[in-house]
Every structure is written in C-alpha cells, then in structure tokens.
C-alpha cells in the first residue's frame, strides 16, 4: 500500500504518524495523522470507541476512556485526511483500519474527532492517587501531574511485573523520555509520594467552575495578579479544571481578595497550554501587585442539573461538542450518578432517577462510567442520532436540600 511511505518521513514527531493536539495532557486531544508531509485531522463520521482504542494504543496511551466529536478539542487547519474509519479495535495503527482513502471526505473541521485515553503510568498500593509503587507501560507518553516529589522510597508493596531501571536528566516531561533498561534478575521496586493534585483551584465562586484563581507552589497556595490577564489565560485555567471553555476573565479581585503570596503576574498564554506554569510569565513570586488585583475566571462547566429543587438535584445535561445535551437513562446507574455528584461538589448519589421534566434538546448521549472519573465527559459517551426521543437521566445527591431546608454544606 503506497500510503505506508508516511511511516518513514523524517518530519514525523517521535516517529509516529499520529498525534493528539490541544488536549489537557499528552494522551488526550484532537486526532491528527501525517500524510504526504502534512498533518491533517480525522472526521468524526463513524468515530467510536474501537477507533479510539486503536489511537490510544498507537500513541502508547493505554485504553480509550471516551471519544470526542464535533471539534471538542478545537478545529484543526488545512487537510481533513481521514473519514468513515471503521476499526475492529485490534489494528496497530489507524491507517490499518478501513477508510475512504486519504483526503476523501464530506466533512469540515467542525467535525474533527478526538479521544481521551487512560494513563499508562500508574501508582499502586498508595494512600491516594499521587502516591504508590511506580509502574510504567514502556514507551508511553503520559505525565501524572502530581506536583513535585515529597518522598521517593516509601514501601507500597511488592510486584511480579517486569522491572526496568531508569535514568532521567530531570528536564524531561515524562518518564518514557528517560533511559529504560530491563532487569533480568530480581530487584526492588521504587515508590513515590507527590505533593498532590491539582496545582490550580478556583476559590469563592458561585460553583466549582468560577472563582479567584490560585496556584500551588512550594506547598503554598497563592493568587494570580490581573496584569495582562485575559480570556486566553482564563481558557488555560478552565481546561486545567475540566470546566469547559472560558466565558469571562475577571480582574480587580472580583471574587474577593486572597491572602498570603501572589505567585504569578503578567501571565501571557496562547490559550492552548495545559497549565499556567507553561505560559510566558515572570518567575514565581515576582510581582508588583496587591490582592486588590487578584485574577478570576468564569468557565462554562461541562455538566449541569436542570429543573431540580436545588443545585444538587435535577435532570443531567452535559456540554459536549459545543452544545448542551441530555444524558440518557439507558444503563444509567450509581457509577454515573457518583461522577455527577462528585463533579458538582454535591456529595454522594442517593437517587439515580427522578421526574425533572423533559429536555428541549434533540441531542443525547448514553453514558457509561467506572465511577472513578473526575468528569462525566471522561466517561464513555455514545451519541444518539439527531431527532431521537430519549428518556433523560437524573440524579439526586446527598447534599440535596428540601425546599426551605438550608442544610447544604458550603463549597470549599
């Protein structure tokens, strides 16, 4: 097949004819493939979990968590290379799957496909998600985003897995970029305990996706000065918080003044960075501000509860592909409800279905979660055809309050 010559092109990054662009980490984003010296996108027609599984495997990014449609990670430029891809899920590369042919499509960039893949470096037997015995899928490209290391030799149990020794320069962004050598004999596994995640938070807002921006540095939370603060900077924060797109960048301590350090000033982002720390800025602590200039954001969020008696009950809608759509009640259960309640800062689910009215949207998704996801959009999503009539899912969380009963806990 003559298209195979693209695998040998010196212009391919990391010798891979595929990449993920504009995601929140190395293993999520818009899918782009390399052909005839150019990167191009993939149309979301027939795009599903089997195609995503092949993409994640080709990227050494573990398993596919969810598929993304309608330019969820932004529209690409130039070519749309692939359309109507139909994989079995076992292919080694996307190019091995049946498709129309490179450049043959009926799409534009508003239909660019994306994926969210699982981590392939994991911490086992720790006390939380940022501590444990280090286990690595060889040649993977993933970072844990757990901050700086606190301890490196706690005991988190033994393992029977293959063992590798590693040597890192300290300047790499992933352990996969370090030198790895397999051990044939017995050895002792290493462990790590990190400072914790996240490194950014929103404080004093009306919900979890609005508030004063604070970043974690040297074990202390501090604010961001509003000098040069704009919508591009806000977009980076909203993406890092899994809060959809930025609606407004706030200045002048709109959400109240913080205390302690002012960590960042004159932040200048392009808008596609995964963290404020990756934006152009002075060093931590360098500023000419007071807390009266603390920056804030209002993000679009990714889920909402509609027609409930308070903000912790109602019909579930998710923001996906630039639109609000209902979650279907098909296969809706406690795992899915747990993700919603956690994402809304509403405690635990106590009821998974209820009568909260019908949605006005004609779009809908069947949702399947493990229950451990941090956002409903990280679950497996299957879109129903436009115009389908679905029974909408609903939820009531433990911090639900009856009408007139002010028992709900405040957000922290």
N, C-alpha and C positions, 0 to 999 in steps of 0.2 A: 504493500500500500504506500503510494508515494508520499502521503502526508506524514509518514514516520520520520522524514528528514528533519522535522522540527525538534525532535528529541536531541539532536546533536548540535543545535545552534549555540554559538558562544554567547549570544545575547540573553540566554535564559538564566534568571537568577537561581542560584543554588542547584543548577542542573535540573530544574523541574519545569515542565511546560505548563504549569498551572500555578495560580496564586490566589490568595484571598485578600481583598482590598477593603479598607475603610471600616473594618470591624473593631471590636473592643479589645481584641488581642490577636495573636498570630494565627489562631485557629478558628476565627470567625470572620465573615465578610462577604463581599461580592465576589462571585467566582469569575475568574478571568483565565483564558487559555492563550497559549503562544502559538502563532501560526504565521509562516511566511514573514518572519521578522517583526511581527506586530502582536501586541496584546489586544485581545478582544473579549467581549462578555458572552454570557450564556443566557438564552431566553428561558423564561420560566414555564413555557408550554410543556406539559407532561413532567415537569420537575417535581420530584418526590423524594422520599426517604432512601430509596435504593440508589438514586443518583447521588444524593448527599453522602451516603455511605462510601461510595467509590471515591468521591472527592476527599473526604476526611482521611481515608486510607492512603490515597496518593500523596497527601500532604503530611503523612505521619502524625496525624492529629487525633488518633483514637477513633471513637464511634461518633456517628451523627446524632446530635441531640434534636435538632429541628431544621426544617427547610424554610427558606425565606423567599417571598415573592415580591413582585411589583417594586423593584429597586429599593428594598428595605434598607440597604446599606448605601443608598445613593445611586444615581445613574452613572454609567460609565461613559466613555467617549469613543469616537471612531467606530471600529468594527463590532458588529454582533456576529461572533464566529459560529456558534452552535445553537440549534433549535431542535425541538422534538426529540430530545435524548431519551432513550429507553434502556436502562441498565437492568441486569438481573441482581446487581449488588455484589457480585463476586469478581468483576473485572478489576484489573490492576490500575487502569487509567480511564478517565472519562472518554478519551479518544477511542478506546476499545469498544465502547457501547455503540449500538446502532443510533444513527442520527441522520439528518437530512443531507449532510455534507457541509464542509466549511464554507461559511458565507451565505448559505441557503437558509432563508428565514422569512417570516412575516411579522417581525417584532420591531420595536424601538427600545430605547434604553429605559423607558418607564416599566419595562417588563424584565429587567435584569434579575437573574437568580442569585441567591446567596445561601450560605449554610452557617450553622453554629455546631462546632464539633466539641467533643469532650476532651478533658485533659488526658495526657498520656504519661505525664509525670505525676506520681501520687505520693502522699504521705500516709503511712499505715500505722494503726495502733496508737495514734497520738490522742491527746486530750481534746483537741479541736481540729479544725480544717487546716491550721497553719503550724502543726507540729506532728512529728512522727518519723517512722523509718522511711528513708528516701528510696522510692522505686521508680525506675526510668524505662520508658519504651525507647529503645535505641534509635537514634536518628530523628527523634521527634522535634517539633518546633513549638514549644509552649513555655510560658512563664507562669509561676504561681501567683505573682502579685501579692506576696505576703509581707512586704517590707524588708527591713534589714534583719540579719540573723541575730538572735539573742544567745543561743547555746547550740553547740554542734555535736555533742556526744552524750545526750541522754539515752536511756535504754527504752526502746519501744518494741521489744520482741524480736524473735528470730524469723528468718525466711528461708524457703527452699528454692527460691528463684535463682536464675543465672546471675552471676556477680560481675561487675565491672569496676575498675579503678578509674578515677577521673583526675584530670589536671586542668585547671581553669586559670586564665590570666586575671580574672576579676573585672574585665571590661566587657565581657560577653553578656548578652541579654537572656540567654537560655543555656541550660546545662548541655543541650545537644550540640552546642558550638564548642564545647571543651573536648580535649582529647580523651577518648574512652578506650580502655584495653580490657578484654575479658580475662577473668581469673579462671584457671582450670582447677585449682585446689580449693581448700576451704579458706574462708576469710570472714571477717566480722563486718556486718553492715553498718553504715553510718546513719545518723539521725540528725534532725534539725528541729529547732523551735524558733519560729519567726515572731516578729513584733506583733503581727496581726493585720487584719484587713478590715475595712478599707482604709485607704490613705486620704480620702476626701469624704466630707459629710456636709449635710445641709441642716442648719440649726434655726429654730424659731420660726419656721414657715407654717403655712396652713395645712400642709400634708408632707409626706416623705420626699416629694419631688420639688420642693421650693424651700428657700431659706437663705440664711447667711452662709457663704462658702467658707469652710475651714479645712485646712490640710494638716496632716500629721508629719512632724519632723522632729528628730531627736527625742522621740517619746512624748512630745507635747503637741497639743492641738493649737493652731494659730490661724488668724484670719488672712484675707487677701485684700490688698488695697485696691480701690476702684480706679486708680490712674490707668488709663488706656484700656479699661475693662469694657468689652463689647460683646456682641452676640456670638462671635466666633469663639471667644473664651468660654462663654456660657455653654456653647454646644459641646465642648470637650467635657465639662463638668457633668452635663446631663447624660452624655453617653457613658461616662465612667460610673454613674449612679444607676444605670439601667432605667433611665427616666424618660426615654423618648427623645424628642427634639427640644431645643431651647426656644422658649416663647419670648422671654424678656431677660435682659441683663440689667440688674438693679445696682444702683450706686447710692452713696450718701447714707450708709447704714440703714437701708430701707427695712431690714428685718431686725433692727436693734444693733447696738454696739457689742462687740465681743470683748473678751478680757485676755490678758496675757500678751503673747507675742503676735506681731504682724509678720507672717513668714514670707509672703510674696508681694511684689509690687511690679508695676509696669509689665504685666503679663501680656504677651503678644503671640497668640496662637493662629495657625492657619485654619483650624476648625476640625481637622481630621486626626489630631493626635489622640492617643489613648489615655493621656494623663496631663494635668497642668505642668507637671515636672518636666515634660518633654517639650514644652513651649519655650520660645525665646523669652528670657527674663533675667534679672539680676540674681545674685546668689540668695539663698535663704537668709532672711533677717535683714537684708539691705532694703531700706525704705525711707521715705520722708513723709510718712502719713501718721495720722491718729486714727483711733477706732471710729471716729465720725465718718470715715471714708471706707468702711468695710463694704466689700462687694457681696452681691447676692444674685440668685438666679430663680426664675420660674420655668420649670420644664413641663413638657406636655404629659408626662407619665405614660405608662403602657397599658394600664388597666383601670377600670372604674366600675363602681357598683351603682346601678340605676334603680330608682323607684323604691328603695328601701326606706325604713323608718329612721335610719341614721347612716353614717358613713361606713359602717361595718356590716351592712346587710344590703342585699339587692340582687338584681339581675347582672350577670357578669358580661362586661364588654371589654375587648382588647383593641389597642391601637396597633394595626399591622398593615404594612404596605401603604402608609399614609392615610388610612381610613379607620374609623371605629366599626367593629363588627361584633356580633354576639357569639358567645361560646355555646355550643350545642349541649343539650342534656344527655346525648348518647354517650354512654360509658363514663359519664361524669360521676365522680365519687370523692371519697375523703382525701385521696392523694392530690387531686386537682384543687379541691377546696382548701387544703392546707397551704398550697403555694399561694393562692389568692390572699388568704388571711395573713400570711407572713409578709407578703409584698405590701399589703395595705397597713401594716403595723397594727393588726386587729386581733392578735392572739391566735387561738386555735379554732378550727371549724367545729360547730356544734350541730349544724343542719346544712345539708348539701343541695336541697331543692326547696323552692317556695313559689308563691304566686306574687310576682312583682311586675306584672304587665308584659305586653308583647313589645318587642323591639321594632323600630321603624326601618332598620337596615335590611337590605335583601341579601347581604353577605353574611356568612357564618363559618365557624371553624369547629371541627371535632378536635378536642384537646386530650392528650394523653401524657400524664406526668408520673415521675417516680415518687414525687413528694418532697424531694430534696432540692429542687431547683429554686433559685433566688427570684425568678421572674416567670410569669406564665408564658411569655414569649420564648423562653428557653425550652419549653416542653415541645413534644411532637405535635405539629399542627397540620390538619388536613382540611383544605378549603372546600366548602360545598359550592356547587355550580351557582352562578348568579340566578336569582329568582327562586331558589329552593326555599320551601317552607320548613323551618326547623323549630323544635321546642327548645327554648333558651334555658341555659343553666343558670342557677342562682346559688347563693351561699349566705349563711348567717354565721358570724364569727363570735367568739367568746366575749369580746369586748363590745358586742352589740348592746344597745341600751333601749329599753322600752320607752315609749313616748312619755316625756316628762321625768324620766329617771336619769339623773345626771351621775351615773356610776362609771362612765368610761374613763379609763386611765389616760393621763396626758401623754403625748408623744415625748420621747427623749432623744 
